[in-house]
Amino acid sequence: MHTLRASKYGLSIKQLPPSILEVIDALTKAGYQAYIVGGGVRDLMLGLHPKDFDAVTNATPAQVKEVFGRRCRIIGRRFELAHVYVGRDLIEVATFRAPPKKAVTSALGMILRDNNWGTIEQDFARRDFSINAMYYQPRQGVILDFCNAIDDVKSKTLRLLGEPKLRFEEDPVRMLRTLRFAAKLNFSIAPEILDVFTPEMTQLLRDISPHRLYDESQKLFTMGHLQRVLPLLIEFGLWKQLFAEVSPDVTAFVALAAKNTDQRIQVGKTINPAFFYAVLLWRNFQERTEFYLAKGVVAAEARAQAGLDVLKRQSTRTIIPRFAETFIREVWEMQTRLLSPKPQQIESLAGHARFRAGFDFLLLREKSGDDTTQGMGQWWEAYQDMTIDQKEVAISQYNRQRAKTRRKPRTEDVEVDTVIAPLVAEAAPTRSRRSRNKSAQAPVRSTANTAVSNADGVDANHPILKRKRVQRDLSQVIFGPTQ
């Protein structure tokens, strides 16, 4: 074990939030050992800004609850942990673990129960990566390094503690963590890990709960280096273990969405991981919709059923929560509404709860080269920056353009060999009812007969020419309701 001076490696108590210090101080005051461990210490050494900090102690979860009372909640069965709430912050407190006395594992070697408490020397050996096995005591200003992890930090090498094959069998999620850390930290993977990273090994992820895999996928989407990790998932064969029927290739649409997601995280904007799921499953949704349309299903029903099918299939790998599924389906449905909105509904559509997500999705499709958007992504982008008067003008212009495109093309004249002559040479102009009555009383002139084409076999005795209007006696007609 090496005891390192924290200040020498850029660590200072001023870099820590008050919440983690309060937890460390409370446990120390109660007579327990307490350290900051894991990614928080590693990121501070690398000059990064950790999102959260985890604590480790020799106090059991029950003893941690005694210290913090109602602010503490014990969770987990496989790995029992204590969650301590300090204001709005959540601090995860783990107990030092020892090797299991009796291994409770699956048939493939995955640890099913691991609640054996031990010492700090035993605990470091149970951790996965060397760079996550450094213990920082902020009040004493020291770092405890049991495995020369500082050398791996300097050489930017990702190394597992113990035999890689055994560590992956104990917890197959470590394969995902390997690629996530390699992409996030831009570290190289140690050769001994690459040797056991085989397609057969990746099959172990099938034994992991789909709920846990969804949590891991969220970490991949929100770490800020999605562009870098997607090719790694394909290269090491983990893509098909996470995404059921998604083609293992990074399309222009997926790449642009990943880039946009990373940029939003870098500038401090919030993201919804479900949005990237909507991007990944978009092609499958379109193909399934076409399948139902080919069967004659109404378009709206085809889209609804296709969305259900695609998300149900994906749930065999990662179970997406119900609220996230609703979000994904609404984003897909907004694509149809944004492509051909009714003019009178444009203003209300712009105020829809899912308008922003649907618009971002549409604009990404358009920028990635999707011609089916018909330029509506740019139209909606310009519309949002207009004044009220400008919006009215834009809507009227859109309405005229929409009417022009919806107008049916004029049918071309049909060429026939025989020209059909009209029965009457010239159509009579439209007249009032009174003038029609007078003309009905007058006898049919013989000039009408001359307008008839003898070539068509119509003579003066034709019934249509001899027809006369019957004149009614209006004095006998009773107007109004009948009795």
Steps between C-alpha positions, in 0.01 A plus 500: 500500500618853415387804692501797264471867586177621343624851426785358291246356254278805482239398757368762740216509749374813324410290195248291697131583547374550856279189477783246473697678772199485731468123449874439557501719812187339649638147459840599636338670800303180570830308522510340155751517217375692198657573161405638159555229242447421134447728203494820704863458609607386153336795321650755740845359427436529126381858532137414418183606680334201671121484485474332839707355783470161673606418855624175652517410869546213743151566640231255389193635318298464821760703692504764227124531542546549874734792430275679248157386612213579265738653246637153425342228290640147459464357148608191306506130564798389296712794618347662806564876505397803700368811326543814708309814402667832575273777377447428131816289473510121525814338635547126456672339798641147465647274764847342469451159337689176552518196268180293532527219754272284289475600137139555394538507123307412188588210272722734300680637807315828552488602867139501622554605864790703637435642847807384692658790688876530539794739525628770266781268387243239398273757346751636245550151354126469437492811278505466124755748359823617660421867428183464709678351802650814657369617840504871581468633855438876451546607862835322525601598145625153403430244227537128565622308190511121541576394140721768342192654342681834470726344237197397292364853526829642374525248212126529420452125510181318595589194704281255691595381848541122493443264208286675231307185402398434860410864561275508190331176608436644847326803348459514117402868521871569549538452124274799443684696767830420328388660175333790681816590692718453193281743303447750781859521620662426164697217665647199324378154603759265649598206273391237754144640482497498121601133500180391681265750334351240264151458348446204731573720802253768388221237509516525881309827479189296417488402869487863615165650589355717216432767763868518594607504135268796441676686784836420343379620160396829660853543632635444149265762354560765766877480559577761232704271272230315312671552165808316626326208672258394222774363268650317799168329573490375141867400493483291820160343423301664781268693266278200424485414869348841578283570195284212383446558128687824433742470212859511638614804309526869582284670237525869416186564706632310806843666474349849482271428795797372704700812415209724597455311830868539592492873417197557722672327792819700452316833523303386805162438337273221614428200277242224498656155440170386351559741210803302384300179529248661263788569258641146519162334448373741230596279205335196660187707564483608135543146372231367733263780398547413133423138586159593640425748222563227244233296676249781450499630857406866544809722529433619857436144622803372311729749676350425840536124462849531354612704801366238740671217310841666484506598868375159610779332305759735651375416851651154464842666540440829683164567665416863427277653773140575407543877511804474268307278258221758487756772426654297215164427336393864526823614333437255215138611464605867493696433181180449300333803656799727438544391139149596385330715765161656437536880477245564775688266737855631452488738796361241741746242368790734583380504861471122530683338792702280263554763231861575593605134508311426179649804327856410606443148369367633167786747460760230568337281237514785249861591574606137470372489141144370540312633194158395632493800737430729198684791664250527786778486758639834381147638467421427865841629607434836330140510626605495866705821460224700324280773641121457512451688173776305330344174618166596344669573169697174517184299573311661208790430266516143625123466446524617138793270431315211664191563287712515187670168569173331601321613182449212261672532160274568203422193295628503146258494204413148397567429135225297328450397139132600477398849605169485683279791384286664769129446493440876508731716288549769762430490866235743612612770746389485858167679550268587783206281600250752359662506154515119501127481571424734207714299264328185615160641394625592149486233234817327399645673202606311196843661520586266781453214263760639267755486775469128516761301321335261259818303504416391857159367400297761687207646305214737579284217632756406769329483842746741658395768251129437537506524882293786640485647846175426681348818642353471849204690640654676797159611633441144622836477682491554878820661628613446858467205734250233402213404724 
